[in-house]
Amino acid sequence: MAISSPAPRVLADALPGSVVRDVVLVLGGAAFVGLAAQVAVPLPFTPVPVTGQTFAVLMVGAALGTFRGLISMSIYLLAGLIGVPWFASGSAAYSEGVLTPSFGYIVGFVLAGALVGRLAERGWTRTPLRTSGMMVLGNLVIYTVGVTWLKVALSATWSDAIAWGLTPFLIGDAIKIALAAGLFPAAWLGLKKLGLAPREDA
């Protein structure tokens, strides 16, 4: 009797391998976020630049799952703390200091990576609607930590912190959410056609 392999819970599970695969994916996820951070557009009215980080973080968490997403984003955070220049625009917390106004977003990445990974394991990347909801919740975690950190770092009012750290990015986030809502279900459909994801949508 043939022993069937367990159905993948997240996209990363469909790749062959185990420990080596997971190490490569975790390190690759951190590097991907670091590369996305270099796509940075400064805005004159806020210390927080527009970057590709948030989208990359949520994609990594959703593709890797809870534990791998958490570890990947923790590596990104810790490596930046010790000097790897892969935060936005090639900065590192070692040289810039953790009290920079935008550092709270990086802390939020760790929490969001774990949350989105957990939701992905529960099937939230299988349909456009659930993928959109997952991305919204991930963004909410990032902004909750990021805007709070921004307020404290700049001794700002809540209204100013929201105007600087949330409002300018909402349109871009909506576009990214729509993109993810198309990409993840399409990827699962492709895996099903290849016979790699036999489990029905949760």
Sine and cosine of phi, psi and omega as CSV:
sin_phi,cos_phi,sin_psi,cos_psi,sin_omega,cos_omega
0.00,0.00,0.75,-0.66,-0.01,-1.00
-0.97,0.24,0.63,-0.77,0.03,-1.00
-0.99,-0.12,0.89,-0.46,-0.02,-1.00
-0.99,0.14,0.62,-0.79,0.04,-1.00
-0.98,0.21,0.48,-0.87,-0.01,-1.00
-0.89,0.46,0.57,-0.82,0.02,-1.00
-0.92,0.40,0.61,-0.79,-0.01,-1.00
-0.92,0.39,0.69,-0.72,0.07,-1.00
-1.00,0.01,-0.55,0.83,0.08,-1.00
-0.77,-0.64,0.23,-0.97,-0.09,-1.00
-0.86,0.51,-0.59,0.81,-0.02,-1.00
-0.88,0.48,-0.48,0.88,-0.02,-1.00
-0.92,0.40,-0.33,0.94,-0.01,-1.00
-0.98,0.21,-0.22,0.97,0.03,-1.00
-0.99,0.15,0.59,-0.80,0.02,-1.00
-0.94,0.34,0.44,-0.90,0.04,-1.00
0.94,-0.34,0.02,-1.00,0.01,-1.00
-0.64,-0.77,-1.00,-0.08,-0.10,-1.00
-0.91,0.41,-0.75,0.66,-0.01,-1.00
-0.88,0.47,-0.69,0.73,0.05,-1.00
-0.84,0.54,-0.72,0.69,-0.05,-1.00
-0.91,0.42,-0.64,0.77,0.03,-1.00
-0.89,0.46,-0.71,0.70,0.00,-1.00
-0.89,0.46,-0.68,0.73,-0.02,-1.00
-0.92,0.40,-0.66,0.75,0.00,-1.00
-0.90,0.43,-0.74,0.67,0.02,-1.00
-0.92,0.38,-0.64,0.77,0.04,-1.00
-0.90,0.44,-0.59,0.80,0.04,-1.00
-0.90,0.44,-0.68,0.73,0.03,-1.00
-0.89,0.45,-0.68,0.74,0.01,-1.00
-0.91,0.42,-0.61,0.79,0.02,-1.00
-0.88,0.48,-0.69,0.73,0.04,-1.00
-0.91,0.41,-0.64,0.77,0.04,-1.00
-0.88,0.47,-0.64,0.77,0.05,-1.00
-0.92,0.39,-0.67,0.74,0.01,-1.00
-0.89,0.46,-0.49,0.87,0.00,-1.00
-0.93,0.37,-0.37,0.93,-0.01,-1.00
-0.98,0.20,-0.25,0.97,0.14,-0.99
-1.00,0.09,0.99,0.14,-0.14,-0.99
-0.83,-0.56,0.76,-0.65,0.03,-1.00
-0.87,-0.49,0.95,-0.31,0.01,-1.00
-0.93,0.36,0.58,-0.82,0.06,-1.00
-0.93,-0.37,0.68,-0.73,-0.10,-0.99
-0.93,0.38,-0.33,0.94,-0.12,-0.99
-0.96,-0.28,0.14,0.99,-0.01,-1.00
-0.49,-0.87,0.55,-0.83,0.06,-1.00
-0.98,0.20,-0.06,1.00,-0.03,-1.00
-0.99,-0.17,0.90,-0.45,-0.02,-1.00
-0.98,0.17,0.33,-0.94,0.17,-0.98
-0.98,0.17,0.84,-0.55,0.00,-1.00
-0.70,-0.71,0.07,-1.00,0.09,-1.00
-1.00,-0.06,0.11,0.99,-0.10,-0.99
-0.87,0.49,-0.78,0.62,-0.11,-0.99
-0.84,0.54,-0.72,0.69,0.02,-1.00
-0.88,0.47,-0.68,0.73,0.00,-1.00
-0.89,0.45,-0.67,0.74,0.00,-1.00
-0.86,0.50,-0.74,0.67,-0.04,-1.00
-0.93,0.37,-0.58,0.81,0.06,-1.00
-0.91,0.42,-0.68,0.73,0.00,-1.00
-0.90,0.43,-0.74,0.67,0.00,-1.00
-0.87,0.50,-0.70,0.72,-0.02,-1.00
-0.92,0.38,-0.56,0.83,-0.03,-1.00
-0.99,0.16,-0.51,0.86,-0.11,-0.99
-0.99,-0.11,-0.48,0.88,-0.06,-1.00
0.99,-0.12,0.02,-1.00,-0.16,-0.99
-0.84,0.54,-0.88,0.47,-0.14,-0.99
-0.92,0.39,-0.75,0.66,-0.02,-1.00
-0.92,0.40,-0.60,0.80,0.05,-1.00
-0.90,0.43,-0.68,0.74,0.03,-1.00
-0.88,0.47,-0.74,0.68,-0.03,-1.00
-0.91,0.41,-0.66,0.75,-0.02,-1.00
-0.88,0.48,-0.73,0.69,-0.01,-1.00
-0.95,0.30,-0.48,0.88,0.09,-1.00
-0.92,0.38,-0.64,0.77,0.07,-1.00
-0.89,0.45,-0.67,0.74,0.03,-1.00
-0.85,0.52,-0.72,0.70,0.00,-1.00
-0.91,0.42,-0.78,0.63,-0.10,-1.00
-0.92,0.39,-0.63,0.78,0.02,-1.00
-0.90,0.44,-0.62,0.78,0.07,-1.00
-0.91,0.41,-0.56,0.83,0.01,-1.00
-0.92,0.40,-0.53,0.85,-0.04,-1.00
-1.00,-0.09,0.03,1.00,0.16,-0.99
0.82,-0.57,-0.08,1.00,0.05,-1.00
-0.92,0.40,0.85,-0.53,-0.12,-0.99
-0.99,0.11,0.90,0.44,-0.05,-1.00
-0.82,-0.57,0.31,0.95,0.24,-0.97
-0.98,0.18,-0.08,-1.00,-0.10,-1.00
-0.82,0.58,0.74,-0.68,0.04,-1.00
0.86,0.50,0.52,0.86,0.09,-1.00
0.97,0.24,0.38,0.93,0.01,-1.00
-1.00,-0.04,0.24,-0.97,0.07,-1.00
-0.63,-0.78,0.55,-0.83,-0.02,-1.00
-0.91,0.42,-0.44,0.90,0.00,-1.00
-0.86,0.52,-0.67,0.74,-0.03,-1.00
-1.00,-0.02,-0.49,0.87,-0.08,-1.00
-1.00,-0.03,-0.45,0.89,-0.06,-1.00
1.00,-0.06,0.64,-0.77,-0.08,-1.00
-0.96,0.29,-0.16,0.99,0.02,-1.00
-1.00,-0.01,0.25,0.97,0.14,-0.99
-0.88,0.47,0.55,-0.83,-0.12,-0.99
-0.85,0.53,-0.49,0.87,-0.10,-1.00
-1.00,-0.09,0.01,1.00,-0.07,-1.00
-0.91,0.41,-0.47,0.88,0.00,-1.00
-0.87,0.49,-0.50,0.87,0.03,-1.00
-0.90,0.43,-0.59,0.80,0.00,-1.00
-0.93,0.37,-0.62,0.79,0.11,-0.99
-0.88,0.47,-0.66,0.75,0.04,-1.00
-0.89,0.46,-0.48,0.88,0.02,-1.00
-0.86,0.50,-0.64,0.77,-0.03,-1.00
-0.89,0.45,-0.73,0.68,0.00,-1.00
-0.92,0.40,-0.67,0.74,-0.02,-1.00
-0.92,0.39,-0.61,0.79,0.03,-1.00
-0.86,0.50,-0.65,0.76,0.02,-1.00
-0.94,0.33,-0.70,0.72,-0.02,-1.00
-0.90,0.44,-0.76,0.65,-0.01,-1.00
-0.89,0.45,-0.62,0.78,0.05,-1.00
-0.88,0.48,-0.65,0.76,0.02,-1.00
-0.91,0.43,-0.70,0.72,0.02,-1.00
-0.91,0.42,-0.60,0.80,0.04,-1.00
-0.89,0.45,-0.63,0.78,0.04,-1.00
-0.90,0.44,-0.41,0.91,0.01,-1.00
-1.00,-0.05,0.18,0.98,0.13,-0.99
1.00,-0.09,0.24,0.97,-0.10,-1.00
-0.98,0.21,-0.07,1.00,0.05,-1.00
-0.98,-0.19,0.14,0.99,-0.12,-0.99
-1.00,0.07,-0.38,0.93,0.00,-1.00
-0.76,-0.65,0.45,-0.89,0.00,-1.00
-0.85,0.53,-0.66,0.75,-0.05,-1.00
-0.91,0.42,-0.73,0.69,-0.02,-1.00
-0.94,0.34,-0.57,0.82,0.07,-1.00
-0.89,0.45,-0.67,0.74,0.04,-1.00
-0.88,0.48,-0.70,0.71,0.02,-1.00
-0.88,0.47,-0.65,0.76,0.03,-1.00
-0.88,0.47,-0.69,0.72,-0.01,-1.00
-0.92,0.39,-0.62,0.78,0.05,-1.00
-0.88,0.48,-0.71,0.71,0.00,-1.00
-0.91,0.42,-0.65,0.76,0.05,-1.00
-0.88,0.47,-0.70,0.71,0.06,-1.00
-0.88,0.47,-0.63,0.78,0.00,-1.00
-0.87,0.49,-0.67,0.74,0.03,-1.00
-0.89,0.45,-0.73,0.69,-0.02,-1.00
-0.87,0.49,-0.71,0.70,-0.04,-1.00
-0.95,0.32,-0.55,0.83,0.02,-1.00
-0.87,0.50,-0.74,0.67,0.01,-1.00
-0.95,0.30,-0.71,0.71,-0.09,-1.00
-0.90,0.44,-0.72,0.69,-0.02,-1.00
-0.93,0.36,-0.62,0.79,0.04,-1.00
-0.89,0.46,-0.71,0.71,0.03,-1.00
-0.88,0.47,-0.68,0.73,0.02,-1.00
-0.86,0.51,-0.70,0.72,0.01,-1.00
-0.87,0.50,-0.73,0.69,-0.03,-1.00
-0.93,0.38,-0.70,0.71,-0.06,-1.00
-0.89,0.45,-0.56,0.83,-0.05,-1.00
-0.97,-0.23,0.04,1.00,-0.07,-1.00
0.78,0.63,0.69,0.72,-0.08,-1.00
-1.00,-0.09,0.24,-0.97,0.14,-0.99
-0.98,0.19,0.27,-0.96,0.03,-1.00
-0.89,0.46,-0.63,0.78,-0.02,-1.00
-0.90,0.44,-0.65,0.76,0.04,-1.00
-0.93,0.37,-0.67,0.74,-0.01,-1.00
-0.88,0.48,-0.65,0.76,0.03,-1.00
-0.93,0.36,-0.64,0.77,0.01,-1.00
-0.91,0.41,-0.54,0.84,-0.02,-1.00
-1.00,0.03,-0.58,0.81,-0.19,-0.98
-0.94,-0.35,-0.03,1.00,-0.03,-1.00
-0.74,-0.68,-0.85,0.52,-0.13,-0.99
-0.81,0.59,-0.68,0.74,-0.06,-1.00
-0.91,0.41,-0.24,0.97,-0.15,-0.99
-0.95,-0.30,-0.02,1.00,-0.12,-0.99
-0.92,0.39,-0.65,0.76,-0.01,-1.00
-0.91,0.41,-0.70,0.71,0.04,-1.00
-0.88,0.47,-0.62,0.78,0.02,-1.00
-0.91,0.42,-0.61,0.79,0.02,-1.00
-0.88,0.47,-0.63,0.77,0.04,-1.00
-0.91,0.41,-0.67,0.74,0.00,-1.00
-0.91,0.42,-0.63,0.78,0.02,-1.00
-0.90,0.44,-0.68,0.74,0.04,-1.00
-0.89,0.46,-0.63,0.78,0.02,-1.00
-0.90,0.43,-0.72,0.69,0.02,-1.00
-0.90,0.44,-0.59,0.81,0.00,-1.00
-0.90,0.44,-0.40,0.92,0.08,-1.00
-1.00,-0.01,-0.61,0.79,-0.11,-0.99
-0.94,0.34,-0.75,0.66,-0.10,-0.99
-0.92,0.39,-0.77,0.64,0.05,-1.00
-0.86,0.50,-0.58,0.81,0.03,-1.00
-0.91,0.42,-0.62,0.78,0.03,-1.00
-0.91,0.42,-0.66,0.75,0.03,-1.00
-0.91,0.41,-0.62,0.78,0.04,-1.00
-0.88,0.47,-0.65,0.76,0.04,-1.00
-0.90,0.45,-0.66,0.75,0.03,-1.00
-0.91,0.42,-0.61,0.79,0.02,-1.00
-0.91,0.42,-0.64,0.77,0.02,-1.00
-0.90,0.43,-0.49,0.87,0.03,-1.00
-1.00,0.07,-0.04,1.00,-0.01,-1.00
0.97,0.23,0.32,0.95,-0.05,-1.00
-0.99,-0.14,-0.16,0.99,0.00,-1.00
-0.70,-0.72,0.94,0.33,-0.10,-1.00
-0.95,0.31,-0.32,0.95,-0.07,-1.00
-0.94,0.35,0.65,-0.76,0.06,-1.00
-0.94,0.35,0.42,-0.91,0.03,-1.00
-0.82,0.57,0.65,-0.76,0.03,-1.00
-0.96,0.27,0.00,0.00,0.00,0.00
